[in-house]
Amino acid sequence: MTQQPFSRPGAIDLSALKRPPAAAPAPGAPGGASGAGGSAYSVVLDEQNFQATLESSITAPVLLVFYSPTRHPASAQLAEDMKTLSDEFEGRFLLGLVDIDAVPQIAQAMQIPSVPLVVAVLDGRPMPLFQDALPLEELRTALTQVVQQLTAQGVTTRHQPRTAAPAPLDEGDEPLVDPRYAPAQDALEAGDIDGAVAAYQKLIDANPADAEAAAGLAMAKVLQRTAGVDLVAARSAAAEAPDDVAAQTLVADLDLLGGHVDDAFNRLIELVRRSAGAERDQARQHLLGLFAAVGNEDDRVLKGRQRLASALF
């Protein structure tokens, strides 16, 4: 590749990418036939899943490692080490593995000057981190510093592990109930919404990666925000002030509780599209909370994330 500086300050333009059938990972490459075992927080990237992976950086950071097993064997080892570390960091970032020999279109779209290269993506925006095949311990230290910097900037969200869905229950089996969630569920059944919020928050404080607790907390907060709200008055206020974030987010909450999930998402996506600055970020953060309340694996959430990415970029 031609040596040139990596400088893509804005969202990545993938319009030139074609979509041929995905190439199989090269033997010995991360995720390939003879590669190491799978990782819960890494994914081998191709033209089909690259855009969706970038869009997931809206939720939590994505790190991309560009490597070539044939041109630079040390870069392939870097990719393997990054995959190992992605599990250690338990979702603080999702790792995208890009073999530039198998998918040169991605490297061309991102104007990658050489390999190895590790790039951080946050809210769809890339920033190069390092271009050296660091030893594992140095790599662990470097990633720890990156995570610490992100935490200092208020970026504390995590990706969910990319594991297979649990096997369905046999007929007659009772679903298992995790006792950790009992206090929150009991509070909800008793109508104590504030107690449920506090109980879920306690679980999140103990384990920020607890996706089920995060979903429960998000829904409990929706209930908390809408308690005692006059539906007619709320809708009237939103109609009179279409750019008022507080009015629009409240109606989105009400729509969600009423089962109008797509309406809730679309309302806030359009608000993000036409707003800017702090108000835009407030609308976006509120929408992410609604995504969590519905569940990140729900098709409506997946489509909503795609529409949000389009609105942002």
C-alpha positions in Angstrom: 0.0 0.0 0.0 1.1 3.6 -0.6 2.4 5.2 2.6 0.1 8.1 3.5 -1.1 9.6 6.8 -4.2 8.2 8.3 -6.6 11.2 8.5 -10.3 10.5 8.5 -11.8 13.0 11.0 -15.4 12.4 10.1 -17.6 9.4 9.7 -16.2 6.7 7.4 -17.4 6.7 3.8 -18.2 3.2 2.7 -20.3 4.1 -0.3 -17.6 2.8 -2.7 -17.7 -0.7 -1.1 -19.2 -3.5 -3.2 -20.9 -6.4 -1.5 -19.6 -9.7 -3.0 -19.9 -12.9 -1.1 -17.7 -12.8 2.0 -14.3 -14.4 1.7 -13.5 -17.1 4.3 -10.8 -16.2 6.8 -7.3 -17.3 5.8 -6.1 -20.4 7.7 -4.2 -19.4 10.7 -5.8 -15.9 10.8 -7.9 -14.9 13.7 -11.2 -16.6 13.4 -9.9 -18.9 10.6 -10.0 -22.7 10.4 -6.8 -23.1 12.3 -6.9 -20.0 14.4 -7.4 -19.8 18.1 -10.7 -20.3 19.8 -13.5 -17.8 19.6 -13.8 -14.6 21.6 -17.0 -13.2 23.2 -16.0 -9.7 22.3 -14.4 -9.9 18.8 -15.7 -10.4 15.3 -14.0 -11.1 12.0 -15.0 -8.3 9.6 -16.1 -8.4 6.0 -18.1 -6.2 3.7 -21.3 -7.6 5.1 -20.8 -6.9 8.8 -18.4 -3.9 8.7 -21.0 -1.1 8.7 -23.0 -2.7 11.4 -19.9 -3.1 13.6 -19.1 0.6 13.1 -22.6 1.5 14.1 -22.2 -0.5 17.3 -19.6 2.1 18.3 -22.6 4.4 19.1 -23.1 2.1 22.2 -19.5 1.5 23.2 -16.1 1.8 21.7 -15.0 -0.4 18.8 -11.3 -1.2 18.1 -10.3 -2.3 14.7 -7.0 -4.2 14.1 -5.8 -4.3 10.5 -3.3 -7.1 9.8 -1.9 -9.3 7.1 -0.7 -12.9 7.8 1.2 -13.0 4.5 2.8 -9.6 4.3 3.4 -9.0 8.0 3.2 -12.1 10.2 3.8 -10.1 13.4 0.6 -8.2 12.7 -1.4 -11.5 12.7 0.1 -12.2 16.2 -1.0 -8.7 17.2 -4.5 -9.6 16.1 -4.5 -12.8 18.2 -3.3 -10.9 21.2 -5.9 -8.2 20.8 -8.6 -11.0 20.6 -7.3 -12.4 23.9 -7.3 -9.0 25.5 -10.8 -8.2 24.3 -12.1 -10.9 26.6 -10.1 -9.6 29.5 -11.7 -6.2 29.1 -15.2 -7.7 29.2 -17.0 -5.6 26.7 -15.3 -2.2 27.3 -14.6 -2.4 23.6 -15.7 -4.7 20.7 -12.7 -5.9 18.6 -13.1 -5.9 14.8 -10.5 -8.1 13.0 -9.7 -6.9 9.4 -7.4 -9.2 7.3 -6.5 -6.7 4.5 -5.6 -9.6 2.2 -9.1 -11.1 2.5 -11.0 -7.8 2.5 -8.8 -5.1 0.8 -11.9 -3.0 0.1 -12.2 -2.2 3.8 -8.6 -1.1 4.0 -9.1 1.1 0.9 -12.2 2.6 2.3 -10.5 3.6 5.5 -7.2 4.7 3.7 -5.1 2.4 5.8 -1.4 3.3 5.1 0.2 0.1 6.4 -0.2 -2.8 8.8 -0.3 -3.4 11.6 -2.7 -0.6 12.6 -5.1 -0.4 15.5 -7.9 2.2 15.2 -10.4 3.2 17.9 -14.0 4.1 16.7 -16.4 6.0 18.9 -19.7 7.2 17.6 -18.7 6.2 14.2 -15.6 8.3 14.2 -12.1 6.7 13.8 -8.9 7.6 15.6 -5.6 5.7 15.1 -4.1 4.3 18.3 -0.8 2.6 17.4 1.0 1.1 14.4 3.3 -1.3 16.1 3.0 -5.0 16.9 3.5 -4.6 20.6 4.2 -7.5 23.0 1.2 -8.7 24.9 2.1 -7.0 28.2 2.8 -3.7 26.5 -0.4 -4.1 24.6 -2.4 -4.7 27.8 -0.9 -1.6 29.3 -1.7 0.5 26.3 -5.3 -0.7 26.2 -5.7 -0.1 29.9 -4.6 3.5 29.3 -7.1 3.9 26.5 -10.0 2.5 28.6 -9.0 4.8 31.5 -9.0 7.8 29.2 -12.4 6.9 27.9 -13.7 6.4 31.4 -12.4 9.9 32.4 -14.4 11.3 29.4 -17.6 9.6 30.7 -17.5 6.6 28.3 -18.4 3.7 30.6 -20.8 1.6 28.5 -20.0 -1.9 27.4 -20.8 -4.3 24.6 -22.7 -7.5 25.3 -20.8 -10.7 24.8 -21.3 -12.2 21.3 -22.3 -15.7 22.5 -24.8 -18.2 21.2 -28.4 -18.0 22.6 -29.2 -20.5 25.3 -30.9 -23.7 24.4 -34.7 -23.5 24.6 -36.4 -25.0 27.6 -37.9 -28.5 27.3 -41.7 -28.7 27.6 -42.7 -28.5 31.2 -39.4 -26.9 32.4 -39.7 -23.8 34.5 -37.5 -20.9 33.5 -34.7 -20.3 36.0 -35.0 -17.1 38.0 -31.8 -15.4 39.1 -32.2 -14.4 42.7 -30.1 -11.3 42.2 -33.0 -9.7 40.3 -35.7 -10.7 42.9 -35.5 -7.4 45.0 -36.1 -5.3 41.9 -38.8 -7.6 40.5 -40.5 -7.6 43.9 -40.4 -3.8 44.1 -42.0 -3.5 40.7 -44.8 -6.0 41.6 -45.4 -3.9 44.8 -45.6 -0.7 42.7 -42.4 0.7 44.3 -40.7 2.0 41.1 -38.1 4.0 43.0 -37.1 0.9 44.9 -36.8 -1.1 41.7 -34.6 1.6 40.2 -32.4 1.5 43.3 -32.2 -2.3 43.2 -31.2 -2.4 39.5 -28.7 0.4 40.0 -27.1 -1.6 42.8 -26.6 -4.5 40.4 -25.1 -2.3 37.8 -22.7 -0.7 40.2 -21.5 -4.2 41.2 -21.3 -5.4 37.6 -21.5 -2.8 34.8 -21.5 -5.6 32.2 -24.8 -7.1 33.6 -27.0 -6.6 30.4 -30.1 -7.9 32.1 -29.8 -5.5 35.0 -29.1 -2.7 32.5 -32.3 -3.5 30.6 -34.3 -3.7 33.8 -32.9 -0.4 35.0 -33.7 1.3 31.7 -37.3 0.1 31.8 -37.7 1.0 35.5 -36.5 4.5 34.7 -39.1 4.8 31.9 -41.8 3.9 34.5 -40.3 6.3 36.9 -40.3 9.2 34.4 -43.9 8.6 33.3 -45.4 8.0 36.8 -48.5 10.3 37.1 -48.0 11.9 33.7 -51.2 13.2 31.9 -51.0 11.5 28.5 -53.1 14.1 26.7 -51.3 17.0 28.2 -47.9 15.5 27.4 -48.8 14.9 23.8 -50.2 18.4 23.4 -47.0 19.9 24.8 -44.9 17.8 22.4 -47.1 18.9 19.4 -46.7 22.6 20.4 -42.9 22.3 20.9 -41.5 19.8 18.4 -37.9 20.7 19.2 -38.3 20.6 23.0 -36.2 17.7 24.1 -38.0 17.2 27.4 -41.4 17.2 25.8 -40.4 14.8 23.0 -38.5 12.3 25.2 -41.5 12.1 27.6 -43.9 11.2 24.8 -41.4 8.7 23.5 -41.4 7.1 27.0 -45.2 7.0 26.9 -45.2 5.5 23.4 -42.8 2.8 24.5 -45.0 1.9 27.5 -48.1 1.9 25.2 -46.4 -0.7 22.9 -45.7 1.8 20.1 -42.0 1.0 20.1 -41.2 2.2 16.5 -43.1 5.4 17.1 -41.0 6.1 20.2 -37.7 5.4 18.3 -38.7 7.4 15.2 -39.7 10.4 17.3 -36.3 10.6 18.9 -34.3 9.7 15.8 -36.0 12.6 14.0 -35.2 14.9 16.9 -31.5 13.8 16.7 -31.6 14.5 13.0 -32.7 18.1 13.3 -31.0 19.1 16.6 -27.4 19.9 17.5 -25.1 20.2 20.4 -26.1 19.3 23.9 -29.8 18.9 22.9 -28.8 16.4 20.2 -26.7 14.4 22.6 -29.5 14.5 25.2 -32.0 13.0 22.7 -29.4 10.4 21.6 -28.7 9.3 25.1 -32.4 9.0 25.9 -32.9 6.9 22.8 -30.0 4.6 23.8 -31.8 4.1 27.1 -35.0 3.1 25.3 -33.0 0.7 23.1 -31.7 -0.9 26.4 -35.2 -1.1 27.8 -36.5 -3.0 24.8 -33.4 -5.2 24.4 -30.4 -4.9 22.2 -31.3 -8.2 20.3 -34.8 -7.0 19.4 -35.1 -6.4 15.6 -36.7 -3.0 16.2 -33.7 -2.0 18.2 -31.3 -3.2 15.5 -33.2 -1.2 12.9 -33.4 1.8 15.2 -29.7 1.8 15.6 -29.2 1.8 11.9 -31.6 4.7 11.5 -29.9 6.6 14.4 -26.5 6.1 12.7 -27.9 7.6 9.5 -29.3 10.5 11.4 -26.0 11.2 13.1 -23.9 11.0 10.0 
